Amino acid sequence: MNATFYVASIVAVLTTMLVITRTHVVHALLYLVVSLLALALVFYTLGAPFAAALEVIVYAGAIVVLFVFVVMMLNLGSQSAHRERRWMTPATWLGPGLFSAVLLGELIYSLYVGLPGREGVNVVPSRLVGMTLFGPYVLAVELASMLLLAGLVGAYHLGRREHLQH
Amino acid sequence: MPVANVALNQALLLAAVLFTLGLLGLLVRRNVIMMLVSLEIMLNAAGLAFVVAGSRWQQADGQIMFILILSLAAAEVAVGLALALQFYHRFHTLDADAASELRG
């Protein structure tokens, strides 16, 4: 478990450093995805499988897609196909691909060699998380839903196009 | 549990390093979208600290705090990206220094 944790955290730190130093937003987002996947693996080795799944689904799956959508919306132009071809050079995807390969190797290793939870790691099962979430924390769930509704309304209001003519 | 304790210290160190990297990116970068990405990194590091603490004491509260941070990050990034779109349409750049028009 320890080696898995260390390798995943090293990958997370390295890719985060690459995220904040890339000049191109799309390259930074590629490294951000790998950093979030590495952090999901860290959660998994820490005995939090539900948080690991949420990290992959919500962060790497939804939030990064929002970023990519906005980047694509801002880069509308006739030369976008040429630019897209230029982005897809091997130098662009080689770094994130290598880090993802390391993470995949770790995942396969932990699936076949040993699951965490046998070497003194406290696994918090997702059933306990769900029962606590809708037991004592149900008010926090309602508050989070109101926050998401406020975010939805705010994003819709700010994103209107006729708002910017004046 | 010495193994879990070592993992606790190292994982908290990882959370601190990630938070500092996010803060550094927020202070250094002037691209609005990159500043939002740095905010995401910082929120993620805070969630990692919660998950580590919950895993150490075998309580579900840490992961619940992580879920709340997750929904906060989702709402924040939706509003922030809408603001970034408005920013680009108004100033035709993503440089945050272009918006230094607020003078008292």
Interface residues (C-beta under 8 A of the other chain):
Chain A: M1 N2 F5 Y6 S9 A12 V13 T16 M17 V19 I20 V25 A28 L29 L32 S35 L36 L39 V42 F43 T45 L46 G47 A48 F50 A51 L54 E55 V58 Y59 A62 I63 L66 F67 V70 V71 M73 L74 E119 G120 V121 N122 V124 L128 V129 M131 T132 L133 Y137 A140 A144 L147 L148 A150 G151 L152 G154 A155 Y156 H157 L158 G159 R161 H163 L164
Chain B: M1 P2 V3 A4 V6 A7 Q10 A11 L14 V17 L18 L21 G22 L24 G25 V28 R29 N31 I33 M34 L36 V37 S38 E40 I41 N44 G47 L48 V51 V52 G54 S55 R56 W57 Q58 Q59 A60 D61 G62 Q63 I64 F66 I67 L68 L70 S71 L72 A73 A74 A75 E76 V77 A78 V79 L81 A82 L83 A84 L85 Q86 Y88 H89 R90 L94
